[in-house]
Structures are given as C-alpha cells and as structure tokens.
C-alpha cells in the first residue's frame, strides 16, 4: 500500500530545493555594466560608427544619428565639428586621430554625453628616437591603434608628389616607414629641423585610396641634452593629447577622460605635426 503522505512530502521538498536552486542561480547572474560614468556622464552612440574614412568627394560630412538641442565639442584639436548641430566635416579634419566628442543637452545642463570616433589615417609616435640604440625607423600608426596592421600592402602609396623627399624626409613609398638615419644624413648638418611639409598618401582601405595627408617635420640633435625645452614640454603635452585604441575599456576610458580634462584646462590640445625628435647618441 502506497504512503501518499510520504510521497507528497518528498515531492514538496524537491520542489522547494529546485526553487531555491533556481533562485540562487538567478542571484549569481552578473548585472550588465552601465555606460553611465560618475557625474551623470554617458558614453553613447552619438554617430553611426566609430571610424570614418576620407573620400575624394567634394563634401564628406557626417551627422549625429538624432537631432538634439545642445552644444557639441571635440578633443583634441583637429576635428572640424559644428558646435550646434554636431556635423563633422571629415575633409577639413586632421586624420589618423581618435577624438572624444562631448554633447551637453540644453534640457539637462548637468549631464554630458560622450562618444569616441576615429578619422582614418596614419600618425607617428611622439618620441625621442636614439640612432645609437638602433631606433632608426618611425612606424606609421594606423587609425590611432599601434597594434593594427596597416592594410593595403604594396598597392599603398606614400609621399605622392615627393614633398617629403625634397625636404630630406625619407619615407618608404609602400609601407610609410620613415628612415630616420637617412633623413638626418640628408640634412647635412648636426642639429636643426627639416622643413615642415605635407605627406600625401593613399591607403587601400575603405577610403578606396582617397588622397590623405599629414603635416611632417623631423627635429634632430647630437644628444638629448641639446634638445630645447620647448620640445621636451611638447612631448609631455602630447601624453595628455593623443587618444589611442587602448583607451576603449571602461577603466582606461575614465583615466583618459580625467587626463583629457586636465589637459584641456592647462595646455592647448595640438596633436600635429607629430613630434619626431632624433638624436645621434
């Protein structure tokens, strides 16, 4: 004869255990992180993408995904942005840089929306290159990401029109590498700087090899001690000016934002031309 009371009790116990187990699993489910930062700031998709490319078209404009009333701003200098509409003119912007765009809504004065975008192109690291230590090549940084491979291969073209070559800045026409040792030899003096010229280049990427450009100037000295103070100060300034792809994580973004705010209040944000300083020993 079945003991229905015993069976019912066992079933009820199993149900309670199953319910507790399910509840425990739900409690352990991680809470999705929020994009909101301290102070009510948010990282949002203000524009339709995070990377935009140059074009051979007469106009190359991008607009925010929604029309909002407020004020737009960008950091560092170089992004041609309309402060009222947020429209960006890529053709008149410095390429190869990552920018922080901020938007302050008119109806929420204490709140700031942030977005990061890159205008595609190349840059070179701001640093002191020491030839005696084998530091004789400056490598192009594509799309503000030193870990990203330059696309296009042998079909790329650097120094179109040879303005850099005429100024004694020796650049590989296929990969954009600057031969700093040869560049210094071409100057035929121990200390000084090259003429500032525009490096014209084309990369086989989504820009479809549209003409791009970067102002270039190379400084060269015999030793580090000969580098003038205004250049060492410029190198320090660039540390808080150049945003990179490494700032994409939440923690690093907040660190970058803090350094950006300091830089905004103390120094002008001028990222161009790259500060390339070469010493012989």
C-alpha positions in Angstrom: 0.0 0.0 0.0 1.4 3.4 -1.0 2.2 6.0 1.6 0.7 9.1 -0.1 1.7 11.4 2.7 5.3 10.4 2.4 5.3 10.8 -1.4 3.6 14.2 -1.2 6.2 15.4 1.4 9.1 14.2 -0.8 7.7 16.0 -3.8 7.2 19.2 -1.9 10.7 19.0 -0.6 12.1 18.5 -4.1 10.1 21.5 -5.4 11.4 23.7 -2.7 15.1 22.6 -3.4 14.6 23.2 -7.1 13.1 26.7 -6.5 15.9 27.6 -4.1 18.5 26.4 -6.6 16.9 28.4 -9.4 16.7 31.5 -7.2 20.4 31.1 -6.3 21.4 30.9 -9.9 19.4 34.0 -10.7 21.2 35.8 -7.9 24.6 34.9 -9.4 23.7 36.2 -12.8 26.1 39.2 -13.5 24.5 42.6 -13.7 25.3 44.2 -17.1 27.6 47.1 -16.7 26.2 50.6 -17.3 27.8 53.1 -19.6 27.0 55.9 -17.2 30.0 57.5 -15.6 30.3 59.4 -12.3 28.6 62.8 -12.5 25.9 61.6 -14.9 28.1 61.4 -18.0 27.3 58.7 -20.6 29.2 57.1 -23.4 26.7 56.8 -26.2 26.5 56.2 -30.0 26.2 59.8 -31.0 27.3 58.9 -34.5 26.5 55.9 -36.7 30.0 54.4 -36.5 33.3 54.8 -34.6 35.6 55.0 -37.6 35.1 57.3 -40.6 37.2 57.5 -43.8 38.4 60.2 -46.1 36.8 60.5 -49.6 37.6 62.0 -52.9 34.1 63.5 -52.9 33.8 67.3 -52.7 31.9 67.0 -49.4 32.4 64.3 -46.8 30.0 65.2 -43.9 28.7 63.0 -41.0 25.9 64.0 -38.7 24.6 62.7 -35.4 22.1 59.9 -35.5 19.5 62.1 -33.9 18.9 65.8 -33.9 19.3 67.2 -30.4 19.4 70.7 -29.0 22.7 71.4 -27.1 26.4 72.0 -27.6 29.0 69.8 -29.2 32.7 69.9 -28.6 35.7 67.7 -29.5 39.1 66.8 -28.1 41.9 67.1 -29.2 42.1 69.9 -31.7 41.7 68.9 -35.3 38.1 67.8 -35.7 36.1 70.2 -37.7 32.8 70.0 -35.8 29.8 72.3 -35.8 29.1 73.2 -32.1 25.4 73.5 -32.6 24.5 70.6 -35.0 27.4 68.2 -34.3 28.0 67.9 -38.0 31.6 66.8 -38.8 33.5 67.8 -42.0 36.0 65.0 -42.5 37.7 66.7 -45.4 38.7 69.6 -43.1 39.6 67.4 -40.1 43.0 66.0 -39.1 43.1 62.3 -40.0 44.7 59.4 -38.2 43.5 60.6 -34.8 41.0 59.4 -32.3 38.7 62.1 -30.9 36.4 62.4 -27.8 33.2 64.1 -28.8 31.0 65.6 -26.0 27.4 66.7 -26.1 25.7 68.8 -23.5 21.9 68.7 -23.9 20.1 72.0 -23.5 17.4 70.4 -21.3 19.9 68.7 -19.0 22.7 71.1 -18.1 24.4 68.8 -15.6 24.6 65.9 -18.0 27.2 65.2 -20.7 27.1 62.5 -23.4 30.4 61.2 -24.7 31.5 59.3 -27.8 34.8 58.3 -29.3 35.4 58.3 -33.1 38.5 58.0 -35.3 39.1 59.7 -38.6 41.0 57.1 -40.6 44.6 57.7 -41.5 48.1 57.5 -40.1 50.1 59.2 -37.4 53.6 58.7 -36.0 54.6 58.3 -32.3 55.7 61.4 -30.5 59.0 60.4 -29.0 62.8 60.8 -29.0 64.5 58.3 -31.4 68.1 57.4 -30.5 70.0 56.2 -33.5 72.9 54.8 -31.4 70.4 52.4 -29.9 69.1 51.2 -33.2 66.0 53.3 -33.0 66.2 54.4 -36.7 62.7 53.8 -38.1 59.5 55.6 -37.4 56.5 53.3 -38.0 53.1 54.7 -39.1 50.3 54.2 -36.6 47.1 53.3 -38.5 43.7 54.5 -37.1 45.2 55.5 -33.7 45.9 51.9 -33.0 49.6 50.9 -32.7 48.6 47.2 -32.8 46.6 47.4 -36.0 48.3 46.3 -39.2 48.4 48.8 -42.0 46.1 47.5 -44.7 46.7 47.6 -48.4 50.2 46.2 -48.8 52.2 47.0 -51.9 49.3 49.0 -53.5 49.6 51.8 -50.9 51.4 55.0 -51.9 53.2 57.3 -49.5 54.8 60.6 -50.4 52.8 61.3 -53.5 54.4 64.3 -55.2 57.6 63.6 -53.2 57.4 66.7 -51.0 58.9 64.8 -48.1 61.7 63.5 -50.2 62.5 67.0 -51.4 62.7 68.1 -47.7 65.0 65.2 -47.0 62.5 63.2 -45.1 63.0 59.6 -46.4 59.8 57.6 -46.4 59.2 54.1 -47.9 56.6 54.6 -50.6 54.7 51.3 -49.8 54.6 51.0 -46.0 55.2 54.6 -44.8 58.3 53.8 -42.7 60.5 56.8 -42.1 64.2 56.1 -42.3 65.4 58.5 -39.6 69.1 57.7 -40.0 69.0 58.5 -43.7 66.8 61.5 -43.1 69.4 63.0 -40.7 72.2 62.3 -43.2 70.2 64.1 -45.9 70.2 67.3 -43.8 74.0 67.6 -43.8 74.1 69.4 -40.5 74.3 68.2 -36.9 71.3 69.9 -35.3 68.2 71.6 -36.5 64.9 70.5 -38.2 63.6 69.7 -41.6 61.2 71.9 -43.5 57.6 71.3 -42.5 55.8 69.6 -45.4 52.7 67.7 -46.0 53.0 63.9 -46.5 50.4 63.0 -49.2 49.4 59.3 -49.2 46.8 56.8 -50.3 45.9 53.6 -48.4 43.9 50.7 -49.9 41.2 50.6 -47.2 37.5 51.6 -47.2 38.6 55.0 -48.3 39.3 53.4 -51.7 42.7 55.0 -51.9 41.4 58.5 -51.5 44.1 61.2 -51.0 45.0 61.7 -47.4 47.6 63.9 -45.8 49.7 64.6 -42.7 51.9 67.5 -41.8 55.5 66.3 -41.2 58.6 67.8 -39.5 61.6 66.0 -38.1 63.9 67.5 -35.4 67.5 66.2 -35.0 70.2 66.8 -32.4 73.5 65.2 -31.4 72.4 64.3 -27.9 69.4 64.5 -25.7 71.0 67.4 -23.7 70.8 69.5 -26.8 67.0 69.2 -27.2 65.4 72.6 -26.4 63.0 72.8 -23.5 60.0 73.7 -25.7 60.3 70.4 -27.5 60.5 68.3 -24.3 57.5 70.3 -23.0 55.7 69.5 -26.2 56.4 65.8 -25.7 54.9 65.9 -22.2 51.9 67.8 -23.6 51.2 65.1 -26.1 50.8 62.4 -23.4 47.5 64.0 -22.5 46.5 64.9 -26.0 46.8 61.7 -28.1 43.9 59.3 -27.5 44.5 55.7 -28.6 42.6 52.5 -29.1 43.9 51.3 -25.7 41.5 53.7 -24.0 38.4 51.7 -25.0 37.9 49.7 -21.8 35.8 51.3 -19.1 38.6 51.8 -16.6 41.1 53.2 -19.1 38.4 55.4 -20.7 37.8 57.1 -17.3 41.5 57.6 -16.8 41.8 59.0 -20.3 38.8 61.3 -19.6 40.4 62.6 -16.4 43.8 63.3 -18.2 41.9 65.0 -21.0 40.1 67.3 -18.6 43.4 68.3 -17.0 45.0 68.8 -20.4 42.0 71.0 -21.5 42.4 73.3 -18.5 46.2 73.7 -18.7 47.5 73.3 -22.2 46.2 73.7 -25.8 45.5 70.3 -27.4 47.6 70.4 -30.5 48.4 67.0 -31.8 50.0 67.9 -35.2 52.5 67.6 -36.7 53.9 64.5 -34.9 56.8 65.4 -32.6 59.6 63.3 -34.1 63.0 64.0 -32.4 66.1 62.2 -33.5 69.4 62.1 -31.5 72.6 60.6 -32.8 73.8 59.3 -29.5 
